[in-house]
Amino acid sequence: MTKRSKLPQVTLKFGKAKPLWAGHPWVFSGAIKSVEGHVETGGLVEVRDQKGGIVGTGTWNPDARIAVRMLGPGVHDGNLSEVIGDRIEQARRLRKRCGLPNADTNAYRLVNGEGDGLPGLIIDIFGDYASVQCTTAAAESWRATILETLPQSVVHISVPEDSARMEGIAPGDRLGRGDRELHLALSEHGIEWRLKPGKGQKTGFYTDQRDNRLRVRALAAGQSVLDCYTYTGGFALNAAKGGASRVVAVDSSGPNVSVAKGTAELNGLSVDFHHEDAVRFLKSTEEQFNIVILDPPKLARRRAGLEQAYAKYRAINVAGISRVTQEGILVSCSCSGLVDDSMFLRMLSDAAHSAGRQLRVLSVRSSGEDHPTPTAFIEGRYLTVVFAQVL
């Protein structure tokens, strides 16, 4: 049995432990009163409140704004690998209870960071391909354990650039497993994609929009549909699969459009793709659509940029609302965790007023059950998707 060593201690300022007792997983650098003992970046620390009470164990990064990410009580150097493996298996059992994978899809999120007790670790599964993102220095150091736990023949591990900047680590690919030149099959509700490991944004495919794509499919029969920021065509292809009378899809990335076109051809689906900036396209066309989908990339990365992000979301939605037919449907999305549902709805109200229209909210949706989050961790619910009728 591995001997447990005493962990360095992080003591919090008065009142700063309260969110952690409630289950919030982050300790910001400004909440720390003192640090005792030497700890390497990515190593474990014991977190204590101002009275010396043990809150739990977390991972440490003195150079990051989020200095500690909590793992919970009872974790130490001697059992860390076991804890990581156990939590990945626990996450697998939860997805199985939620019916993933199934006959309709082999694409799902296996580990959702803090939602599965593994801060900084994202694992998406696409059949026999596991796409891993390590967004913290600590998660990057877990690579060997992650590889041992995943049975997939192809495992791609990467550190995204924005996370690397915040954590002070190098961005890019890490040692994984398998042939990265293969194009691997991904199926979702009767549509097949071919993914090349390590290509594309995030983990290569947006599993968080799976249920929302299916909802668009259900609404699309006989309708004209415009999908802006289409990425690899998720919403557009589902609209075509649902029997839309016309589907137009726009993205500013040539490689994304190329992948989306290939997927449409592979599945025998008709979509008119445009390689163009979405807002420029919206302002240049006079065509009206029964359904307009707006799914831009993350626009708010820090609280200091919220005002600017709000203005960008508003401009995108003013242009989009203007292209919706009377009594048509707007599907507007935000993947900025700092923009909560109430802020996003307020922005939509402002945008509708500027466009001379009114919105009637049909539903406010988010990601699926394979993206769990702690109740105390509102920031983890990053995706807002509003379905609204435009009048």
GUKETOR-211928 format. One record per residue (C-alpha): residue in one letter; residue number from 1; x, y, z; chain. Coordinates in nm, 3 decimals. Example, Ala and Ser with C-alpha at 12.3 -4.5 7.8 and 13.67 -1.06 7.14 Angstrom:
2
{node 'A',1,{1.230,-0.450,0.780},'A'} {node 'S',2,{1.367,-0.106,0.714},'A'} 
***
This chain:
391
{node 'M',1,{0.000,0.000,0.000},'A'} {node 'T',2,{0.134,0.343,-0.098},'A'} {node 'K',3,{0.213,0.558,0.201},'A'} {node 'R',4,{0.017,0.879,0.224},'A'} {node 'S',5,{0.232,1.191,0.244},'A'} {node 'K',6,{0.126,1.510,0.415},'A'} {node 'L',7,{-0.012,1.757,0.165},'A'} {node 'P',8,{0.075,2.127,0.150},'A'} {node 'Q',9,{-0.200,2.341,0.303},'A'} {node 'V',10,{-0.394,2.627,0.148},'A'} {node 'T',11,{-0.583,2.838,0.403},'A'} {node 'L',12,{-0.869,3.057,0.281},'A'} {node 'K',13,{-0.967,3.406,0.386},'A'} {node 'F',14,{-1.268,3.466,0.608},'A'} {node 'G',15,{-1.594,3.363,0.439},'A'} {node 'K',16,{-1.430,3.225,0.123},'A'} {node 'A',17,{-1.489,2.860,0.212},'A'} {node 'K',18,{-1.869,2.894,0.209},'A'} {node 'P',19,{-1.911,2.824,-0.166},'A'} {node 'L',20,{-1.682,2.520,-0.134},'A'} {node 'W',21,{-1.886,2.373,0.152},'A'} {node 'A',22,{-2.188,2.407,-0.079},'A'} {node 'G',23,{-2.007,2.215,-0.354},'A'} {node 'H',24,{-1.850,2.484,-0.573},'A'} {node 'P',25,{-1.525,2.339,-0.714},'A'} {node 'W',26,{-1.312,2.654,-0.764},'A'} {node 'V',27,{-1.085,2.857,-0.538},'A'} {node 'F',28,{-0.979,3.187,-0.691},'A'} {node 'S',29,{-0.634,3.321,-0.611},'A'} {node 'G',30,{-0.780,3.623,-0.431},'A'} {node 'A',31,{-0.955,3.396,-0.180},'A'} {node 'I',32,{-0.631,3.249,-0.045},'A'} {node 'K',33,{-0.487,3.373,0.284},'A'} {node 'S',34,{-0.175,3.156,0.302},'A'} {node 'V',35,{0.006,2.852,0.160},'A'} {node 'E',36,{0.219,2.621,0.374},'A'} {node 'G',37,{0.457,2.369,0.223},'A'} {node 'H',38,{0.607,2.327,-0.124},'A'} {node 'V',39,{0.382,2.214,-0.407},'A'} {node 'E',40,{0.447,2.179,-0.778},'A'} {node 'T',41,{0.206,2.319,-1.034},'A'} {node 'G',42,{-0.063,2.056,-1.088},'A'} {node 'G',43,{0.005,1.892,-0.753},'A'} {node 'L',44,{-0.236,1.831,-0.467},'A'} {node 'V',45,{-0.308,2.064,-0.176},'A'} {node 'E',46,{-0.527,2.038,0.132},'A'} {node 'V',47,{-0.772,2.328,0.151},'A'} {node 'R',48,{-0.873,2.463,0.493},'A'} {node 'D',49,{-1.118,2.733,0.598},'A'} {node 'Q',50,{-1.020,3.033,0.810},'A'} {node 'K',51,{-1.068,2.830,1.132},'A'} {node 'G',52,{-0.846,2.546,1.012},'A'} {node 'G',53,{-1.130,2.309,0.919},'A'} {node 'I',54,{-1.044,2.074,0.631},'A'} {node 'V',55,{-1.260,2.150,0.327},'A'} {node 'G',56,{-1.101,1.891,0.100},'A'} {node 'T',57,{-0.824,1.824,-0.151},'A'} {node 'G',58,{-0.767,2.017,-0.470},'A'} {node 'T',59,{-0.517,2.063,-0.751},'A'} {node 'W',60,{-0.286,2.364,-0.739},'A'} {node 'N',61,{-0.173,2.621,-0.992},'A'} {node 'P',62,{-0.022,2.939,-0.843},'A'} {node 'D',63,{-0.008,3.109,-1.185},'A'} {node 'A',64,{-0.378,3.068,-1.267},'A'} {node 'R',65,{-0.670,3.289,-1.168},'A'} {node 'I',66,{-0.842,2.971,-1.046},'A'} {node 'A',67,{-0.562,2.862,-0.812},'A'} {node 'V',68,{-0.729,2.548,-0.673},'A'} {node 'R',69,{-0.978,2.310,-0.831},'A'} {node 'M',70,{-1.141,2.083,-0.576},'A'} {node 'L',71,{-1.137,1.705,-0.597},'A'} {node 'G',72,{-1.318,1.650,-0.266},'A'} {node 'P',73,{-1.217,1.486,0.064},'A'} {node 'G',74,{-0.996,1.183,0.105},'A'} {node 'V',75,{-0.779,1.233,-0.204},'A'} {node 'H',76,{-0.401,1.220,-0.162},'A'} {node 'D',77,{-0.086,1.140,-0.359},'A'} {node 'G',78,{-0.113,0.771,-0.278},'A'} {node 'N',79,{-0.463,0.718,-0.421},'A'} {node 'L',80,{-0.492,0.986,-0.692},'A'} {node 'S',81,{-0.462,0.746,-0.988},'A'} {node 'E',82,{-0.720,0.517,-0.831},'A'} {node 'V',83,{-0.957,0.812,-0.775},'A'} {node 'I',84,{-0.923,0.927,-1.137},'A'} {node 'G',85,{-0.989,0.577,-1.270},'A'} {node 'D',86,{-1.285,0.525,-1.036},'A'} {node 'R',87,{-1.442,0.856,-1.136},'A'} {node 'I',88,{-1.408,0.781,-1.506},'A'} {node 'E',89,{-1.579,0.446,-1.444},'A'} {node 'Q',90,{-1.849,0.619,-1.239},'A'} {node 'A',91,{-1.902,0.861,-1.528},'A'} {node 'R',92,{-1.933,0.564,-1.765},'A'} {node 'R',93,{-2.202,0.408,-1.545},'A'} {node 'L',94,{-2.398,0.735,-1.540},'A'} {node 'R',95,{-2.392,0.759,-1.920},'A'} {node 'K',96,{-2.510,0.399,-1.942},'A'} {node 'R',97,{-2.805,0.483,-1.714},'A'} {node 'C',98,{-2.880,0.776,-1.942},'A'} {node 'G',99,{-2.885,0.541,-2.241},'A'} {node 'L',100,{-2.552,0.634,-2.397},'A'} {node 'P',101,{-2.424,0.502,-2.627},'A'} {node 'N',102,{-2.726,0.355,-2.803},'A'} {node 'A',103,{-2.851,0.238,-3.141},'A'} {node 'D',104,{-2.905,0.600,-3.250},'A'} {node 'T',105,{-2.568,0.744,-3.151},'A'} {node 'N',106,{-2.217,0.643,-3.053},'A'} {node 'A',107,{-2.117,1.005,-2.978},'A'} {node 'Y',108,{-2.143,1.135,-2.623},'A'} {node 'R',109,{-1.952,1.309,-2.345},'A'} {node 'L',110,{-1.799,1.058,-2.106},'A'} {node 'V',111,{-1.637,1.305,-1.864},'A'} {node 'N',112,{-1.760,1.662,-1.816},'A'} {node 'G',113,{-1.489,1.809,-1.594},'A'} {node 'E',114,{-1.621,1.935,-1.261},'A'} {node 'G',115,{-1.957,1.764,-1.328},'A'} {node 'D',116,{-1.785,1.427,-1.296},'A'} {node 'G',117,{-1.547,1.524,-1.017},'A'} {node 'L',118,{-1.249,1.563,-1.250},'A'} {node 'P',119,{-1.185,1.937,-1.297},'A'} {node 'G',120,{-1.001,2.022,-1.616},'A'} {node 'L',121,{-1.076,1.692,-1.791},'A'} {node 'I',122,{-1.312,1.657,-2.087},'A'} {node 'I',123,{-1.356,1.324,-2.266},'A'} {node 'D',124,{-1.583,1.282,-2.567},'A'} {node 'I',125,{-1.642,0.937,-2.711},'A'} {node 'F',126,{-1.706,0.880,-3.082},'A'} {node 'G',127,{-1.738,0.506,-3.122},'A'} {node 'D',128,{-1.386,0.363,-3.105},'A'} {node 'Y',129,{-1.230,0.709,-3.080},'A'} {node 'A',130,{-1.182,0.900,-2.752},'A'} {node 'S',131,{-1.109,1.272,-2.779},'A'} {node 'V',132,{-0.954,1.406,-2.456},'A'} {node 'Q',133,{-0.904,1.769,-2.361},'A'} {node 'C',134,{-0.686,1.859,-2.065},'A'} {node 'T',135,{-0.768,2.217,-1.971},'A'} {node 'T',136,{-0.555,2.238,-1.654},'A'} {node 'A',137,{-0.195,2.160,-1.562},'A'} {node 'A',138,{-0.321,1.892,-1.322},'A'} {node 'A',139,{-0.537,1.715,-1.581},'A'} {node 'E',140,{-0.244,1.714,-1.822},'A'} {node 'S',141,{-0.038,1.524,-1.562},'A'} {node 'W',142,{-0.308,1.253,-1.547},'A'} {node 'R',143,{-0.248,1.137,-1.906},'A'} {node 'A',144,{-0.106,0.793,-1.820},'A'} {node 'T',145,{-0.402,0.707,-1.596},'A'} {node 'I',146,{-0.650,0.834,-1.855},'A'} {node 'L',147,{-0.496,0.615,-2.125},'A'} {node 'E',148,{-0.506,0.311,-1.896},'A'} {node 'T',149,{-0.876,0.367,-1.824},'A'} {node 'L',150,{-1.001,0.425,-2.180},'A'} {node 'P',151,{-1.054,0.110,-2.393},'A'} {node 'Q',152,{-1.086,0.291,-2.730},'A'} {node 'S',153,{-0.825,0.199,-2.992},'A'} {node 'V',154,{-0.770,0.565,-3.085},'A'} {node 'V',155,{-0.719,0.821,-2.808},'A'} {node 'H',156,{-0.628,1.179,-2.894},'A'} {node 'I',157,{-0.517,1.411,-2.611},'A'} {node 'S',158,{-0.484,1.786,-2.650},'A'} {node 'V',159,{-0.450,2.109,-2.452},'A'} {node 'P',160,{-0.658,2.393,-2.606},'A'} {node 'E',161,{-0.486,2.728,-2.658},'A'} {node 'D',162,{-0.714,2.936,-2.434},'A'} {node 'S',163,{-0.674,2.691,-2.145},'A'} {node 'A',164,{-0.298,2.676,-2.198},'A'} {node 'R',165,{-0.276,3.054,-2.165},'A'} {node 'M',166,{-0.477,3.058,-1.842},'A'} {node 'E',167,{-0.286,2.765,-1.690},'A'} {node 'G',168,{0.061,2.861,-1.805},'A'} {node 'I',169,{0.121,2.536,-1.995},'A'} {node 'A',170,{0.203,2.453,-2.356},'A'} {node 'P',171,{-0.090,2.417,-2.598},'A'} {node 'G',172,{-0.128,2.144,-2.858},'A'} {node 'D',173,{-0.129,1.767,-2.889},'A'} {node 'R',174,{-0.002,1.521,-2.631},'A'} {node 'L',175,{0.091,1.154,-2.658},'A'} {node 'G',176,{-0.219,0.946,-2.715},'A'} {node 'R',177,{-0.282,0.612,-2.882},'A'} {node 'G',178,{-0.374,0.478,-3.225},'A'} {node 'D',179,{-0.360,0.591,-3.589},'A'} {node 'R',180,{-0.443,0.960,-3.613},'A'} {node 'E',181,{-0.464,0.945,-3.993},'A'} {node 'L',182,{-0.779,0.734,-3.985},'A'} {node 'H',183,{-1.120,0.884,-4.058},'A'} {node 'L',184,{-1.338,0.732,-3.787},'A'} {node 'A',185,{-1.714,0.686,-3.813},'A'} {node 'L',186,{-1.946,0.878,-3.583},'A'} {node 'S',187,{-2.321,0.821,-3.597},'A'} {node 'E',188,{-2.599,1.035,-3.455},'A'} {node 'H',189,{-2.969,0.981,-3.520},'A'} {node 'G',190,{-2.920,0.829,-3.864},'A'} {node 'I',191,{-2.648,1.068,-3.983},'A'} {node 'E',192,{-2.288,0.951,-4.019},'A'} {node 'W',193,{-1.987,1.178,-3.982},'A'} {node 'R',194,{-1.623,1.087,-4.048},'A'} {node 'L',195,{-1.383,1.244,-3.797},'A'} {node 'K',196,{-1.007,1.267,-3.818},'A'} {node 'P',197,{-0.854,1.262,-3.467},'A'} {node 'G',198,{-0.711,1.596,-3.363},'A'} {node 'K',199,{-0.893,1.800,-3.625},'A'} {node 'G',200,{-1.162,2.059,-3.555},'A'} {node 'Q',201,{-1.259,2.273,-3.258},'A'} {node 'K',202,{-1.284,2.152,-2.899},'A'} {node 'T',203,{-1.294,1.770,-2.905},'A'} {node 'G',204,{-1.393,1.756,-3.273},'A'} {node 'F',205,{-1.773,1.743,-3.251},'A'} {node 'Y',206,{-2.028,1.926,-3.036},'A'} {node 'T',207,{-2.198,1.651,-2.838},'A'} {node 'D',208,{-2.369,1.915,-2.621},'A'} {node 'Q',209,{-2.610,2.011,-2.903},'A'} {node 'R',210,{-2.726,1.655,-2.977},'A'} {node 'D',211,{-3.078,1.690,-2.830},'A'} {node 'N',212,{-3.120,2.039,-2.974},'A'} {node 'R',213,{-3.024,1.918,-3.321},'A'} {node 'L',214,{-3.293,1.653,-3.294},'A'} {node 'R',215,{-3.548,1.918,-3.191},'A'} {node 'V',216,{-3.462,2.122,-3.501},'A'} {node 'R',217,{-3.513,1.810,-3.710},'A'} {node 'A',218,{-3.861,1.768,-3.564},'A'} {node 'L',219,{-3.951,2.127,-3.653},'A'} {node 'A',220,{-3.800,2.129,-4.002},'A'} {node 'A',221,{-4.045,1.929,-4.215},'A'} {node 'G',222,{-4.148,2.141,-4.515},'A'} {node 'Q',223,{-3.968,2.448,-4.378},'A'} {node 'S',224,{-3.686,2.665,-4.515},'A'} {node 'V',225,{-3.390,2.665,-4.273},'A'} {node 'L',226,{-3.082,2.886,-4.235},'A'} {node 'D',227,{-2.801,2.752,-4.013},'A'} {node 'C',228,{-2.539,3.016,-3.923},'A'} {node 'Y',229,{-2.204,2.914,-3.774},'A'} {node 'T',230,{-2.280,2.564,-3.898},'A'} {node 'Y',231,{-1.934,2.421,-3.805},'A'} {node 'T',232,{-1.953,2.065,-3.947},'A'} {node 'G',233,{-2.320,2.099,-4.037},'A'} {node 'G',234,{-2.495,1.955,-3.731},'A'} {node 'F',235,{-2.813,2.161,-3.733},'A'} {node 'A',236,{-2.827,2.193,-4.112},'A'} {node 'L',237,{-2.793,1.821,-4.177},'A'} {node 'N',238,{-3.057,1.739,-3.917},'A'} {node 'A',239,{-3.293,1.991,-4.077},'A'} {node 'A',240,{-3.238,1.826,-4.415},'A'} {node 'K',241,{-3.288,1.482,-4.258},'A'} {node 'G',242,{-3.614,1.611,-4.111},'A'} {node 'G',243,{-3.753,1.698,-4.453},'A'} {node 'A',244,{-3.682,2.070,-4.480},'A'} {node 'S',245,{-3.780,2.222,-4.814},'A'} {node 'R',246,{-3.455,2.419,-4.834},'A'} {node 'V',247,{-3.146,2.431,-4.610},'A'} {node 'V',248,{-2.876,2.698,-4.626},'A'} {node 'A',249,{-2.566,2.671,-4.402},'A'} {node 'V',250,{-2.297,2.934,-4.342},'A'} {node 'D',251,{-1.953,2.916,-4.179},'A'} {node 'S',252,{-1.641,3.133,-4.203},'A'} {node 'S',253,{-1.409,2.829,-4.193},'A'} {node 'G',254,{-1.329,2.667,-4.525},'A'} {node 'P',255,{-1.223,2.333,-4.367},'A'} {node 'N',256,{-1.548,2.321,-4.166},'A'} {node 'V',257,{-1.756,2.380,-4.478},'A'} {node 'S',258,{-1.557,2.113,-4.663},'A'} {node 'V',259,{-1.626,1.856,-4.388},'A'} {node 'A',260,{-1.993,1.951,-4.378},'A'} {node 'K',261,{-2.027,1.918,-4.757},'A'} {node 'G',262,{-1.863,1.576,-4.747},'A'} {node 'T',263,{-2.097,1.462,-4.470},'A'} {node 'A',264,{-2.401,1.583,-4.665},'A'} {node 'E',265,{-2.286,1.388,-4.971},'A'} {node 'L',266,{-2.212,1.079,-4.761},'A'} {node 'N',267,{-2.567,1.084,-4.622},'A'} {node 'G',268,{-2.744,1.189,-4.941},'A'} {node 'L',269,{-2.867,1.517,-4.790},'A'} {node 'S',270,{-2.919,1.843,-4.977},'A'} {node 'V',271,{-2.772,2.155,-4.814},'A'} {node 'D',272,{-2.658,2.479,-4.978},'A'} {node 'F',273,{-2.330,2.561,-4.802},'A'} {node 'H',274,{-2.166,2.907,-4.799},'A'} {node 'H',275,{-1.809,2.981,-4.690},'A'} {node 'E',276,{-1.870,3.329,-4.551},'A'} {node 'D',277,{-1.893,3.534,-4.231},'A'} {node 'A',278,{-2.238,3.471,-4.084},'A'} {node 'V',279,{-2.330,3.833,-4.003},'A'} {node 'R',280,{-2.209,3.949,-4.344},'A'} {node 'F',281,{-2.424,3.682,-4.507},'A'} {node 'L',282,{-2.729,3.774,-4.295},'A'} {node 'K',283,{-2.697,4.140,-4.392},'A'} {node 'S',284,{-2.637,4.069,-4.760},'A'} {node 'T',285,{-2.929,3.835,-4.830},'A'} {node 'E',286,{-3.293,3.935,-4.868},'A'} {node 'E',287,{-3.419,3.578,-4.835},'A'} {node 'Q',288,{-3.649,3.497,-4.543},'A'} {node 'F',289,{-3.644,3.160,-4.368},'A'} {node 'N',290,{-3.897,2.972,-4.157},'A'} {node 'I',291,{-3.622,2.869,-3.915},'A'} {node 'V',292,{-3.299,3.058,-3.847},'A'} {node 'I',293,{-3.030,2.902,-3.624},'A'} {node 'L',294,{-2.755,3.114,-3.467},'A'} {node 'D',295,{-2.482,2.915,-3.289},'A'} {node 'P',296,{-2.173,3.140,-3.268},'A'} {node 'P',297,{-1.849,3.046,-3.091},'A'} {node 'K',298,{-1.783,3.147,-2.731},'A'} {node 'L',299,{-1.789,3.528,-2.715},'A'} {node 'A',300,{-1.741,3.595,-2.341},'A'} {node 'R',301,{-1.423,3.449,-2.194},'A'} {node 'R',302,{-1.381,3.687,-1.899},'A'} {node 'R',303,{-1.614,3.906,-1.695},'A'} {node 'A',304,{-1.426,4.211,-1.815},'A'} {node 'G',305,{-1.542,4.131,-2.169},'A'} {node 'L',306,{-1.910,4.075,-2.089},'A'} {node 'E',307,{-2.028,4.413,-2.219},'A'} {node 'Q',308,{-1.851,4.361,-2.550},'A'} {node 'A',309,{-1.983,4.006,-2.577},'A'} {node 'Y',310,{-2.338,4.127,-2.508},'A'} {node 'A',311,{-2.306,4.376,-2.794},'A'} {node 'K',312,{-2.178,4.104,-3.030},'A'} {node 'Y',313,{-2.461,3.864,-2.940},'A'} {node 'R',314,{-2.708,4.148,-2.989},'A'} {node 'A',315,{-2.570,4.238,-3.334},'A'} {node 'I',316,{-2.577,3.873,-3.447},'A'} {node 'N',317,{-2.935,3.830,-3.329},'A'} {node 'V',318,{-3.061,4.157,-3.478},'A'} {node 'A',319,{-2.933,4.036,-3.815},'A'} {node 'G',320,{-3.071,3.686,-3.761},'A'} {node 'I',321,{-3.418,3.791,-3.641},'A'} {node 'S',322,{-3.451,4.010,-3.951},'A'} {node 'R',323,{-3.423,3.699,-4.170},'A'} {node 'V',324,{-3.705,3.503,-3.998},'A'} {node 'T',325,{-4.048,3.491,-4.159},'A'} {node 'Q',326,{-4.354,3.611,-3.968},'A'} {node 'E',327,{-4.440,3.341,-3.712},'A'} {node 'G',328,{-4.113,3.164,-3.796},'A'} {node 'I',329,{-3.870,3.015,-3.544},'A'} {node 'L',330,{-3.542,3.155,-3.412},'A'} {node 'V',331,{-3.297,2.912,-3.250},'A'} {node 'S',332,{-3.036,3.125,-3.074},'A'} {node 'C',333,{-2.742,2.979,-2.881},'A'} {node 'S',334,{-2.473,3.092,-2.640},'A'} {node 'C',335,{-2.187,2.871,-2.521},'A'} {node 'S',336,{-2.047,3.145,-2.294},'A'} {node 'G',337,{-2.077,3.028,-1.934},'A'} {node 'L',338,{-2.059,3.388,-1.810},'A'} {node 'V',339,{-2.377,3.469,-2.005},'A'} {node 'D',340,{-2.657,3.310,-1.802},'A'} {node 'D',341,{-3.011,3.241,-1.922},'A'} {node 'S',342,{-3.156,3.567,-1.787},'A'} {node 'M',343,{-2.884,3.779,-1.949},'A'} {node 'F',344,{-2.924,3.596,-2.279},'A'} {node 'L',345,{-3.302,3.643,-2.279},'A'} {node 'R',346,{-3.256,4.011,-2.200},'A'} {node 'M',347,{-3.021,4.039,-2.497},'A'} {node 'L',348,{-3.275,3.866,-2.722},'A'} {node 'S',349,{-3.542,4.110,-2.610},'A'} {node 'D',350,{-3.313,4.403,-2.697},'A'} {node 'A',351,{-3.228,4.247,-3.034},'A'} {node 'A',352,{-3.591,4.186,-3.123},'A'} {node 'H',353,{-3.680,4.547,-3.039},'A'} {node 'S',354,{-3.396,4.675,-3.258},'A'} {node 'A',355,{-3.514,4.452,-3.543},'A'} {node 'G',356,{-3.872,4.579,-3.505},'A'} {node 'R',357,{-3.999,4.232,-3.412},'A'} {node 'Q',358,{-4.126,4.047,-3.105},'A'} {node 'L',359,{-4.017,3.710,-2.968},'A'} {node 'R',360,{-4.232,3.450,-2.797},'A'} {node 'V',361,{-4.012,3.202,-2.608},'A'} {node 'L',362,{-4.105,2.840,-2.671},'A'} {node 'S',363,{-3.830,2.678,-2.466},'A'} {node 'V',364,{-3.494,2.747,-2.303},'A'} {node 'R',365,{-3.273,2.444,-2.340},'A'} {node 'S',366,{-2.918,2.340,-2.258},'A'} {node 'S',367,{-2.691,2.040,-2.308},'A'} {node 'G',368,{-2.794,1.678,-2.259},'A'} {node 'E',369,{-2.769,1.445,-1.961},'A'} {node 'D',370,{-2.412,1.353,-2.052},'A'} {node 'H',371,{-2.308,1.706,-1.943},'A'} {node 'P',372,{-2.383,1.698,-1.567},'A'} {node 'T',373,{-2.288,1.989,-1.340},'A'} {node 'P',374,{-2.285,2.038,-0.960},'A'} {node 'T',375,{-2.583,2.239,-0.833},'A'} {node 'A',376,{-2.348,2.496,-0.676},'A'} {node 'F',377,{-2.153,2.539,-0.999},'A'} {node 'I',378,{-2.370,2.762,-1.216},'A'} {node 'E',379,{-2.072,2.842,-1.439},'A'} {node 'G',380,{-2.068,2.480,-1.551},'A'} {node 'R',381,{-2.403,2.526,-1.727},'A'} {node 'Y',382,{-2.245,2.711,-2.015},'A'} {node 'L',383,{-2.489,2.633,-2.297},'A'} {node 'T',384,{-2.812,2.829,-2.346},'A'} {node 'V',385,{-3.036,2.750,-2.643},'A'} {node 'V',386,{-3.354,2.952,-2.691},'A'} {node 'F',387,{-3.629,2.839,-2.928},'A'} {node 'A',388,{-3.858,3.136,-2.995},'A'} {node 'Q',389,{-4.134,3.233,-3.235},'A'} {node 'V',390,{-4.074,3.557,-3.421},'A'} {node 'L',391,{-4.372,3.791,-3.465},'A'} 
***
